[in-house]
Amino acid sequence: MAEMKQRFSDQPTATTTTTTDPSNKPKTRTRSAMAKRGLRSLLIAVATPTCLTLLALHSSKHAYKSNRAATMASATDHAIGVLFPPWWAAQLGWACSSVLIGLASWLVWAEGWFHKKPNLVPLYVAQFGLGLAWNAVVFRVGEVKVGLGLCVAWFGAVFGCYKSFKRLNPIAADLVKPCLVWVVVLVALNVKLLRQP
C-alpha cells in the first residue's frame, strides 16, 4: 500500500527560486568570446615567430654544424666554445628568444598599443627579420662581416622594442631582456668569427 505523509505548516518547504538576470548571459558570452579571441591571438603571436625561426634554423642546420666544427677545430681561443653553442643549445636560445619577444609583443598588442603607436609594428618586424637574415647570412652564405652589421642592427631593433615596451608595459619589457642577452651573445660570436683566420 502506498503510504501517505502529511505536511504540517510549521515545516519549512523547500523552494528553489531561480532568478535569471537577462543582462548576465550576454556578459558571460562576451567574456567567453573575448577569452577565446585572446587565447587565439596569443597563440598566433607566439607560435608564428617561433615556427618561422625554427624553420629558418632547420634550413641552416648543416651549415651551422659544419661551420661550428671547422671553427672549433681551428680555434686558438677557447672562449669561442662558449660563444658558439652546440646545435641543440642554439635552437633552444633562438626558440626561447622568439617565444619571449612574441609574448611581449602580444602583451603590448592586447592593450591596444600597436594601434595607438603604429611605429611599434615596423620595429617588431625589423627585429624579427634581422634575426632571420643574420642566421642565413652568417651560416648559409658565410658572410661574417655583413652578418656583424646585421647583428648590430638586430640588437638596435630589439633594444628599441625594449625601450618602447618599457614605457607601455613593464612586464613586456622584462620579457625582452633575455632576448637582448641572446643577441649580445650572437654579436660576440660574430666578432669571434671575424677574428678567426
Contacts in CASP RR format, 6 or more apart in sequence:
PFRMAT RR
TARGET T0000
AUTHOR 0000-0000-0000
METHOD contacts of the structure
MODEL  1
MAEMKQRFSDQPTATTTTTTDPSNKPKTRTRSAMAKRGLRSLLIAVATPT
CLTLLALHSSKHAYKSNRAATMASATDHAIGVLFPPWWAAQLGWACSSVL
IGLASWLVWAEGWFHKKPNLVPLYVAQFGLGLAWNAVVFRVGEVKVGLGL
CVAWFGAVFGCYKSFKRLNPIAADLVKPCLVWVVVLVALNVKLLRQP
7 13 0 8 1.000
38 110 0 8 1.000
41 106 0 8 1.000
41 109 0 8 1.000
41 110 0 8 1.000
42 103 0 8 1.000
42 106 0 8 1.000
42 110 0 8 1.000
45 102 0 8 1.000
45 103 0 8 1.000
45 105 0 8 1.000
45 106 0 8 1.000
45 109 0 8 1.000
46 99 0 8 1.000
46 102 0 8 1.000
46 103 0 8 1.000
46 106 0 8 1.000
49 98 0 8 1.000
49 101 0 8 1.000
49 102 0 8 1.000
49 128 0 8 1.000
50 95 0 8 1.000
50 98 0 8 1.000
50 99 0 8 1.000
50 102 0 8 1.000
52 128 0 8 1.000
52 132 0 8 1.000
53 94 0 8 1.000
53 95 0 8 1.000
53 97 0 8 1.000
53 98 0 8 1.000
53 131 0 8 1.000
53 132 0 8 1.000
54 91 0 8 1.000
54 94 0 8 1.000
54 95 0 8 1.000
54 98 0 8 1.000
56 132 0 8 1.000
56 135 0 8 1.000
56 136 0 8 1.000
57 64 0 8 1.000
57 90 0 8 1.000
57 91 0 8 1.000
57 94 0 8 1.000
57 135 0 8 1.000
59 136 0 8 1.000
59 140 0 8 1.000
60 135 0 8 1.000
60 136 0 8 1.000
60 139 0 8 1.000
60 140 0 8 1.000
61 87 0 8 1.000
63 139 0 8 1.000
63 140 0 8 1.000
63 142 0 8 1.000
64 87 0 8 1.000
64 90 0 8 1.000
64 139 0 8 1.000
65 87 0 8 1.000
67 139 0 8 1.000
67 142 0 8 1.000
68 84 0 8 1.000
68 86 0 8 1.000
68 87 0 8 1.000
71 80 0 8 1.000
71 84 0 8 1.000
71 193 0 8 1.000
71 196 0 8 1.000
72 80 0 8 1.000
72 81 0 8 1.000
72 84 0 8 1.000
74 196 0 8 1.000
74 197 0 8 1.000
75 81 0 8 1.000
75 196 0 8 1.000
77 192 0 8 1.000
77 195 0 8 1.000
79 192 0 8 1.000
80 189 0 8 1.000
80 192 0 8 1.000
80 196 0 8 1.000
83 185 0 8 1.000
83 188 0 8 1.000
83 189 0 8 1.000
83 192 0 8 1.000
84 189 0 8 1.000
84 192 0 8 1.000
84 193 0 8 1.000
85 93 0 8 1.000
93 182 0 8 1.000
94 135 0 8 1.000
94 182 0 8 1.000
96 178 0 8 1.000
96 182 0 8 1.000
97 178 0 8 1.000
97 179 0 8 1.000
97 182 0 8 1.000
97 183 0 8 1.000
100 175 0 8 1.000
100 176 0 8 1.000
100 178 0 8 1.000
100 179 0 8 1.000
101 124 0 8 1.000
101 127 0 8 1.000
101 128 0 8 1.000
101 158 0 8 1.000
101 161 0 8 1.000
101 175 0 8 1.000
101 176 0 8 1.000
101 179 0 8 1.000
103 172 0 8 1.000
103 175 0 8 1.000
104 161 0 8 1.000
104 165 0 8 1.000
104 169 0 8 1.000
104 172 0 8 1.000
104 173 0 8 1.000
104 175 0 8 1.000
104 176 0 8 1.000
105 114 0 8 1.000
105 124 0 8 1.000
105 161 0 8 1.000
105 172 0 8 1.000
107 165 0 8 1.000
107 169 0 8 1.000
107 171 0 8 1.000
107 172 0 8 1.000
107 175 0 8 1.000
108 114 0 8 1.000
108 120 0 8 1.000
108 164 0 8 1.000
108 165 0 8 1.000
108 168 0 8 1.000
108 169 0 8 1.000
108 172 0 8 1.000
111 168 0 8 1.000
111 169 0 8 1.000
113 120 0 8 1.000
113 168 0 8 1.000
113 169 0 8 1.000
114 120 0 8 1.000
114 121 0 8 1.000
117 164 0 8 1.000
117 168 0 8 1.000
119 164 0 8 1.000
120 161 0 8 1.000
120 164 0 8 1.000
123 157 0 8 1.000
123 160 0 8 1.000
123 161 0 8 1.000
123 164 0 8 1.000
124 161 0 8 1.000
126 153 0 8 1.000
126 157 0 8 1.000
127 154 0 8 1.000
127 156 0 8 1.000
127 157 0 8 1.000
127 158 0 8 1.000
127 160 0 8 1.000
127 161 0 8 1.000
130 150 0 8 1.000
130 151 0 8 1.000
130 153 0 8 1.000
130 154 0 8 1.000
130 157 0 8 1.000
131 150 0 8 1.000
131 154 0 8 1.000
133 150 0 8 1.000
134 147 0 8 1.000
134 150 0 8 1.000
134 151 0 8 1.000
134 154 0 8 1.000
134 186 0 8 1.000
134 190 0 8 1.000
137 143 0 8 1.000
137 146 0 8 1.000
137 147 0 8 1.000
137 150 0 8 1.000
138 144 0 8 1.000
138 147 0 8 1.000
138 151 0 8 1.000
138 190 0 8 1.000
138 193 0 8 1.000
144 190 0 8 1.000
144 193 0 8 1.000
144 194 0 8 1.000
145 194 0 8 1.000
147 190 0 8 1.000
148 187 0 8 1.000
148 190 0 8 1.000
148 191 0 8 1.000
148 194 0 8 1.000
151 183 0 8 1.000
151 186 0 8 1.000
151 187 0 8 1.000
151 190 0 8 1.000
152 187 0 8 1.000
154 183 0 8 1.000
154 186 0 8 1.000
155 180 0 8 1.000
155 183 0 8 1.000
155 184 0 8 1.000
155 187 0 8 1.000
158 176 0 8 1.000
158 179 0 8 1.000
158 180 0 8 1.000
158 183 0 8 1.000
159 180 0 8 1.000
161 176 0 8 1.000
162 173 0 8 1.000
162 176 0 8 1.000
162 177 0 8 1.000
162 179 0 8 1.000
162 180 0 8 1.000
163 173 0 8 1.000
165 172 0 8 1.000
165 173 0 8 1.000
165 176 0 8 1.000
166 173 0 8 1.000
END
